[in-house]
Amino acid sequence: MLNTCALDPAAAPRSHRCCRRFHLTAAYHMLKNVTLYHDLGANHFDKRVHGKHVLELVNRLKNLGFAVQITPMAVSSTRCFLSETETRSR
């Protein structure tokens, strides 16, 4: 990650305010819920906005004149990539 404080000294106070706000918010929720800190994971925000993103894409397609019906795919952990024979046939 690039250190913005080294590039722009004026950015240091903004970044420190952001960090303080994050820590205060986390402390508030830990005290309110009487829980210990646990990391939500790197993809927390991606999972959080997934449904909203799907609706936005559906609405974009509808605005372009398409009829859209969404059905979730079954997640298969056994096959993630195409085999060599499948890639050759394409």
Phi and psi in radians as a Rosetta constraint file:
Dihedral C 1 N 2 CA 2 C 2 CIRCULARHARMONIC -1.379 0.35
Dihedral N 2 CA 2 C 2 N 3 CIRCULARHARMONIC 2.330 0.35
Dihedral C 2 N 3 CA 3 C 3 CIRCULARHARMONIC -1.453 0.35
Dihedral N 3 CA 3 C 3 N 4 CIRCULARHARMONIC 1.831 0.35
Dihedral C 3 N 4 CA 4 C 4 CIRCULARHARMONIC -1.279 0.35
Dihedral N 4 CA 4 C 4 N 5 CIRCULARHARMONIC -0.399 0.35
Dihedral C 4 N 5 CA 5 C 5 CIRCULARHARMONIC -1.147 0.35
Dihedral N 5 CA 5 C 5 N 6 CIRCULARHARMONIC -0.589 0.35
Dihedral C 5 N 6 CA 6 C 6 CIRCULARHARMONIC -1.264 0.35
Dihedral N 6 CA 6 C 6 N 7 CIRCULARHARMONIC -0.555 0.35
Dihedral C 6 N 7 CA 7 C 7 CIRCULARHARMONIC -1.445 0.35
Dihedral N 7 CA 7 C 7 N 8 CIRCULARHARMONIC -0.675 0.35
Dihedral C 7 N 8 CA 8 C 8 CIRCULARHARMONIC -2.340 0.35
Dihedral N 8 CA 8 C 8 N 9 CIRCULARHARMONIC 1.796 0.35
Dihedral C 8 N 9 CA 9 C 9 CIRCULARHARMONIC -1.037 0.35
Dihedral N 9 CA 9 C 9 N 10 CIRCULARHARMONIC -0.450 0.35
Dihedral C 9 N 10 CA 10 C 10 CIRCULARHARMONIC -1.266 0.35
Dihedral N 10 CA 10 C 10 N 11 CIRCULARHARMONIC -0.333 0.35
Dihedral C 10 N 11 CA 11 C 11 CIRCULARHARMONIC -1.348 0.35
Dihedral N 11 CA 11 C 11 N 12 CIRCULARHARMONIC -0.321 0.35
Dihedral C 11 N 12 CA 12 C 12 CIRCULARHARMONIC -1.036 0.35
Dihedral N 12 CA 12 C 12 N 13 CIRCULARHARMONIC -0.850 0.35
Dihedral C 12 N 13 CA 13 C 13 CIRCULARHARMONIC -1.080 0.35
Dihedral N 13 CA 13 C 13 N 14 CIRCULARHARMONIC -0.621 0.35
Dihedral C 13 N 14 CA 14 C 14 CIRCULARHARMONIC -1.160 0.35
Dihedral N 14 CA 14 C 14 N 15 CIRCULARHARMONIC -0.756 0.35
Dihedral C 14 N 15 CA 15 C 15 CIRCULARHARMONIC -1.198 0.35
Dihedral N 15 CA 15 C 15 N 16 CIRCULARHARMONIC -0.606 0.35
Dihedral C 15 N 16 CA 16 C 16 CIRCULARHARMONIC -1.196 0.35
Dihedral N 16 CA 16 C 16 N 17 CIRCULARHARMONIC -0.634 0.35
Dihedral C 16 N 17 CA 17 C 17 CIRCULARHARMONIC -1.123 0.35
Dihedral N 17 CA 17 C 17 N 18 CIRCULARHARMONIC -0.688 0.35
Dihedral C 17 N 18 CA 18 C 18 CIRCULARHARMONIC -1.114 0.35
Dihedral N 18 CA 18 C 18 N 19 CIRCULARHARMONIC -0.787 0.35
Dihedral C 18 N 19 CA 19 C 19 CIRCULARHARMONIC -1.139 0.35
Dihedral N 19 CA 19 C 19 N 20 CIRCULARHARMONIC -0.728 0.35
Dihedral C 19 N 20 CA 20 C 20 CIRCULARHARMONIC -1.090 0.35
Dihedral N 20 CA 20 C 20 N 21 CIRCULARHARMONIC -0.742 0.35
Dihedral C 20 N 21 CA 21 C 21 CIRCULARHARMONIC -1.094 0.35
Dihedral N 21 CA 21 C 21 N 22 CIRCULARHARMONIC -0.748 0.35
Dihedral C 21 N 22 CA 22 C 22 CIRCULARHARMONIC -1.058 0.35
Dihedral N 22 CA 22 C 22 N 23 CIRCULARHARMONIC -0.831 0.35
Dihedral C 22 N 23 CA 23 C 23 CIRCULARHARMONIC -1.151 0.35
Dihedral N 23 CA 23 C 23 N 24 CIRCULARHARMONIC -0.697 0.35
Dihedral C 23 N 24 CA 24 C 24 CIRCULARHARMONIC -1.153 0.35
Dihedral N 24 CA 24 C 24 N 25 CIRCULARHARMONIC -0.692 0.35
Dihedral C 24 N 25 CA 25 C 25 CIRCULARHARMONIC -1.129 0.35
Dihedral N 25 CA 25 C 25 N 26 CIRCULARHARMONIC -0.759 0.35
Dihedral C 25 N 26 CA 26 C 26 CIRCULARHARMONIC -1.114 0.35
Dihedral N 26 CA 26 C 26 N 27 CIRCULARHARMONIC -0.755 0.35
Dihedral C 26 N 27 CA 27 C 27 CIRCULARHARMONIC -1.111 0.35
Dihedral N 27 CA 27 C 27 N 28 CIRCULARHARMONIC -0.713 0.35
Dihedral C 27 N 28 CA 28 C 28 CIRCULARHARMONIC -1.025 0.35
Dihedral N 28 CA 28 C 28 N 29 CIRCULARHARMONIC -0.849 0.35
Dihedral C 28 N 29 CA 29 C 29 CIRCULARHARMONIC -1.196 0.35
Dihedral N 29 CA 29 C 29 N 30 CIRCULARHARMONIC -0.600 0.35
Dihedral C 29 N 30 CA 30 C 30 CIRCULARHARMONIC -1.155 0.35
Dihedral N 30 CA 30 C 30 N 31 CIRCULARHARMONIC -0.716 0.35
Dihedral C 30 N 31 CA 31 C 31 CIRCULARHARMONIC -1.235 0.35
Dihedral N 31 CA 31 C 31 N 32 CIRCULARHARMONIC -0.689 0.35
Dihedral C 31 N 32 CA 32 C 32 CIRCULARHARMONIC -1.131 0.35
Dihedral N 32 CA 32 C 32 N 33 CIRCULARHARMONIC -0.750 0.35
Dihedral C 32 N 33 CA 33 C 33 CIRCULARHARMONIC -1.651 0.35
Dihedral N 33 CA 33 C 33 N 34 CIRCULARHARMONIC -0.020 0.35
Dihedral C 33 N 34 CA 34 C 34 CIRCULARHARMONIC 0.886 0.35
Dihedral N 34 CA 34 C 34 N 35 CIRCULARHARMONIC 0.995 0.35
Dihedral C 34 N 35 CA 35 C 35 CIRCULARHARMONIC -2.264 0.35
Dihedral N 35 CA 35 C 35 N 36 CIRCULARHARMONIC 2.855 0.35
Dihedral C 35 N 36 CA 36 C 36 CIRCULARHARMONIC -1.541 0.35
Dihedral N 36 CA 36 C 36 N 37 CIRCULARHARMONIC 2.847 0.35
Dihedral C 36 N 37 CA 37 C 37 CIRCULARHARMONIC -1.242 0.35
Dihedral N 37 CA 37 C 37 N 38 CIRCULARHARMONIC 2.339 0.35
Dihedral C 37 N 38 CA 38 C 38 CIRCULARHARMONIC -2.408 0.35
Dihedral N 38 CA 38 C 38 N 39 CIRCULARHARMONIC 2.409 0.35
Dihedral C 38 N 39 CA 39 C 39 CIRCULARHARMONIC -1.249 0.35
Dihedral N 39 CA 39 C 39 N 40 CIRCULARHARMONIC 2.362 0.35
Dihedral C 39 N 40 CA 40 C 40 CIRCULARHARMONIC -1.423 0.35
Dihedral N 40 CA 40 C 40 N 41 CIRCULARHARMONIC -0.244 0.35
Dihedral C 40 N 41 CA 41 C 41 CIRCULARHARMONIC 1.811 0.35
Dihedral N 41 CA 41 C 41 N 42 CIRCULARHARMONIC 2.796 0.35
Dihedral C 41 N 42 CA 42 C 42 CIRCULARHARMONIC -1.212 0.35
Dihedral N 42 CA 42 C 42 N 43 CIRCULARHARMONIC -0.505 0.35
Dihedral C 42 N 43 CA 43 C 43 CIRCULARHARMONIC -1.788 0.35
Dihedral N 43 CA 43 C 43 N 44 CIRCULARHARMONIC 0.388 0.35
Dihedral C 43 N 44 CA 44 C 44 CIRCULARHARMONIC -0.998 0.35
Dihedral N 44 CA 44 C 44 N 45 CIRCULARHARMONIC -0.845 0.35
Dihedral C 44 N 45 CA 45 C 45 CIRCULARHARMONIC -1.260 0.35
Dihedral N 45 CA 45 C 45 N 46 CIRCULARHARMONIC -0.517 0.35
Dihedral C 45 N 46 CA 46 C 46 CIRCULARHARMONIC -1.138 0.35
Dihedral N 46 CA 46 C 46 N 47 CIRCULARHARMONIC -0.767 0.35
Dihedral C 46 N 47 CA 47 C 47 CIRCULARHARMONIC -1.186 0.35
Dihedral N 47 CA 47 C 47 N 48 CIRCULARHARMONIC -0.605 0.35
Dihedral C 47 N 48 CA 48 C 48 CIRCULARHARMONIC -1.161 0.35
Dihedral N 48 CA 48 C 48 N 49 CIRCULARHARMONIC -0.635 0.35
Dihedral C 48 N 49 CA 49 C 49 CIRCULARHARMONIC -1.796 0.35
Dihedral N 49 CA 49 C 49 N 50 CIRCULARHARMONIC 0.196 0.35
Dihedral C 49 N 50 CA 50 C 50 CIRCULARHARMONIC -1.039 0.35
Dihedral N 50 CA 50 C 50 N 51 CIRCULARHARMONIC -0.870 0.35
Dihedral C 50 N 51 CA 51 C 51 CIRCULARHARMONIC -1.085 0.35
Dihedral N 51 CA 51 C 51 N 52 CIRCULARHARMONIC -0.705 0.35
Dihedral C 51 N 52 CA 52 C 52 CIRCULARHARMONIC -1.131 0.35
Dihedral N 52 CA 52 C 52 N 53 CIRCULARHARMONIC -0.691 0.35
Dihedral C 52 N 53 CA 53 C 53 CIRCULARHARMONIC -1.136 0.35
Dihedral N 53 CA 53 C 53 N 54 CIRCULARHARMONIC -0.723 0.35
Dihedral C 53 N 54 CA 54 C 54 CIRCULARHARMONIC -1.082 0.35
Dihedral N 54 CA 54 C 54 N 55 CIRCULARHARMONIC -0.781 0.35
Dihedral C 54 N 55 CA 55 C 55 CIRCULARHARMONIC -1.097 0.35
Dihedral N 55 CA 55 C 55 N 56 CIRCULARHARMONIC -0.678 0.35
Dihedral C 55 N 56 CA 56 C 56 CIRCULARHARMONIC -1.096 0.35
Dihedral N 56 CA 56 C 56 N 57 CIRCULARHARMONIC -0.735 0.35
Dihedral C 56 N 57 CA 57 C 57 CIRCULARHARMONIC -1.172 0.35
Dihedral N 57 CA 57 C 57 N 58 CIRCULARHARMONIC -0.701 0.35
Dihedral C 57 N 58 CA 58 C 58 CIRCULARHARMONIC -1.097 0.35
Dihedral N 58 CA 58 C 58 N 59 CIRCULARHARMONIC -0.771 0.35
Dihedral C 58 N 59 CA 59 C 59 CIRCULARHARMONIC -1.121 0.35
Dihedral N 59 CA 59 C 59 N 60 CIRCULARHARMONIC -0.629 0.35
Dihedral C 59 N 60 CA 60 C 60 CIRCULARHARMONIC -1.109 0.35
Dihedral N 60 CA 60 C 60 N 61 CIRCULARHARMONIC -0.757 0.35
Dihedral C 60 N 61 CA 61 C 61 CIRCULARHARMONIC -1.155 0.35
Dihedral N 61 CA 61 C 61 N 62 CIRCULARHARMONIC -0.683 0.35
Dihedral C 61 N 62 CA 62 C 62 CIRCULARHARMONIC -1.117 0.35
Dihedral N 62 CA 62 C 62 N 63 CIRCULARHARMONIC -0.675 0.35
Dihedral C 62 N 63 CA 63 C 63 CIRCULARHARMONIC -1.152 0.35
Dihedral N 63 CA 63 C 63 N 64 CIRCULARHARMONIC -0.431 0.35
Dihedral C 63 N 64 CA 64 C 64 CIRCULARHARMONIC -1.484 0.35
Dihedral N 64 CA 64 C 64 N 65 CIRCULARHARMONIC -0.053 0.35
Dihedral C 64 N 65 CA 65 C 65 CIRCULARHARMONIC 1.723 0.35
Dihedral N 65 CA 65 C 65 N 66 CIRCULARHARMONIC 0.297 0.35
Dihedral C 65 N 66 CA 66 C 66 CIRCULARHARMONIC -1.760 0.35
Dihedral N 66 CA 66 C 66 N 67 CIRCULARHARMONIC 2.534 0.35
Dihedral C 66 N 67 CA 67 C 67 CIRCULARHARMONIC -1.548 0.35
Dihedral N 67 CA 67 C 67 N 68 CIRCULARHARMONIC 2.222 0.35
Dihedral C 67 N 68 CA 68 C 68 CIRCULARHARMONIC -2.128 0.35
Dihedral N 68 CA 68 C 68 N 69 CIRCULARHARMONIC 2.307 0.35
Dihedral C 68 N 69 CA 69 C 69 CIRCULARHARMONIC -2.311 0.35
Dihedral N 69 CA 69 C 69 N 70 CIRCULARHARMONIC 2.128 0.35
Dihedral C 69 N 70 CA 70 C 70 CIRCULARHARMONIC -1.808 0.35
Dihedral N 70 CA 70 C 70 N 71 CIRCULARHARMONIC 2.268 0.35
Dihedral C 70 N 71 CA 71 C 71 CIRCULARHARMONIC -2.238 0.35
Dihedral N 71 CA 71 C 71 N 72 CIRCULARHARMONIC 2.234 0.35
Dihedral C 71 N 72 CA 72 C 72 CIRCULARHARMONIC -1.131 0.35
Dihedral N 72 CA 72 C 72 N 73 CIRCULARHARMONIC 2.491 0.35
Dihedral C 72 N 73 CA 73 C 73 CIRCULARHARMONIC -1.444 0.35
Dihedral N 73 CA 73 C 73 N 74 CIRCULARHARMONIC 2.593 0.35
Dihedral C 73 N 74 CA 74 C 74 CIRCULARHARMONIC -1.317 0.35
Dihedral N 74 CA 74 C 74 N 75 CIRCULARHARMONIC 2.344 0.35
Dihedral C 74 N 75 CA 75 C 75 CIRCULARHARMONIC -1.459 0.35
Dihedral N 75 CA 75 C 75 N 76 CIRCULARHARMONIC 2.163 0.35
Dihedral C 75 N 76 CA 76 C 76 CIRCULARHARMONIC -1.975 0.35
Dihedral N 76 CA 76 C 76 N 77 CIRCULARHARMONIC 2.045 0.35
Dihedral C 76 N 77 CA 77 C 77 CIRCULARHARMONIC -1.524 0.35
Dihedral N 77 CA 77 C 77 N 78 CIRCULARHARMONIC -0.150 0.35
Dihedral C 77 N 78 CA 78 C 78 CIRCULARHARMONIC -1.452 0.35
Dihedral N 78 CA 78 C 78 N 79 CIRCULARHARMONIC -0.528 0.35
Dihedral C 78 N 79 CA 79 C 79 CIRCULARHARMONIC -2.231 0.35
Dihedral N 79 CA 79 C 79 N 80 CIRCULARHARMONIC 1.966 0.35
Dihedral C 79 N 80 CA 80 C 80 CIRCULARHARMONIC -1.863 0.35
Dihedral N 80 CA 80 C 80 N 81 CIRCULARHARMONIC -0.479 0.35
Dihedral C 80 N 81 CA 81 C 81 CIRCULARHARMONIC -2.231 0.35
Dihedral N 81 CA 81 C 81 N 82 CIRCULARHARMONIC 2.767 0.35
Dihedral C 81 N 82 CA 82 C 82 CIRCULARHARMONIC -1.296 0.35
Dihedral N 82 CA 82 C 82 N 83 CIRCULARHARMONIC 2.552 0.35
Dihedral C 82 N 83 CA 83 C 83 CIRCULARHARMONIC -1.348 0.35
Dihedral N 83 CA 83 C 83 N 84 CIRCULARHARMONIC 2.996 0.35
Dihedral C 83 N 84 CA 84 C 84 CIRCULARHARMONIC -1.109 0.35
Dihedral N 84 CA 84 C 84 N 85 CIRCULARHARMONIC -0.652 0.35
Dihedral C 84 N 85 CA 85 C 85 CIRCULARHARMONIC -1.207 0.35
Dihedral N 85 CA 85 C 85 N 86 CIRCULARHARMONIC -0.588 0.35
Dihedral C 85 N 86 CA 86 C 86 CIRCULARHARMONIC -1.227 0.35
Dihedral N 86 CA 86 C 86 N 87 CIRCULARHARMONIC -0.623 0.35
Dihedral C 86 N 87 CA 87 C 87 CIRCULARHARMONIC -1.264 0.35
Dihedral N 87 CA 87 C 87 N 88 CIRCULARHARMONIC -0.557 0.35
Dihedral C 87 N 88 CA 88 C 88 CIRCULARHARMONIC -1.250 0.35
Dihedral N 88 CA 88 C 88 N 89 CIRCULARHARMONIC -0.569 0.35
Dihedral C 88 N 89 CA 89 C 89 CIRCULARHARMONIC -1.288 0.35
Dihedral N 89 CA 89 C 89 N 90 CIRCULARHARMONIC -0.251 0.35
